[in-house]
Amino acid sequence: MLCNENIVANLENRYIDITGNCILKKEYIIEKFYENGDLKNFIFENCEDIEKYNSEIDKNIGDNNLKLKTEKDIDYEENIINLLHRSKTWFIPEEYKKIDINEWFNSKKLNEVEKKRVKEELKLFKKYNMYDLLRFLIYMMDIIKEKKLIIGVGRGSSVSCFCLYLIGVHRINSIEYDLDYNDFFKENT
């Protein structure tokens, strides 16, 4: 099963991960097979049965197209990059598409240090053409709050970004812990 930090929604027969993949629980494999017959377009929870099946396909047939995809096959870095490239096609309500990002952050009650940090980070978000990502994250966090879903404290380099903290993506105040936002943007590598 996916680690809790990657799960956005845990539903009856599937998980939705942080990049929008729908991972079907192993109990759902037979039902999906009888319903559709073709399982290659699904991603399944990793389990011993699927590992055995994939191993037999490897050994006896050698056709990777017949293997079942599991959550171990997900490349999150690639998925997130793809999400960034498709950001203009994200289906979010029109009012979120029209958010003025600078105005949204300026509406927060920030002290001078926080205002300076937001300004510096927003320059990089703009440089990398990621304002649509910020709009999407604002929308996503509004939905998460509305549905009363639980999110983790924070993970990886995202906790170094104060703007993401203000949106609610994580709960680590990067200014308080003196974290360098360049870690998030990978400017120093």
ABEGO torsion letter per residue (X at the ends): XBBAAABABBBAABBBBAAGBBBBBAAAAAAAAAAAGBAAABBBBBBAAAAAAAAAAAAAAGBAAABBBBAAABBAAAAAAAAAAAAAABBBBAAAAABBAAAAAAABBBBAAAAAAAAAAAAAAAAAGAAAAAAAAAAAAAAAAAAGBBBBAEBEAAAABAAAAAAGABABBAAAAGBBAAAAAGAAX
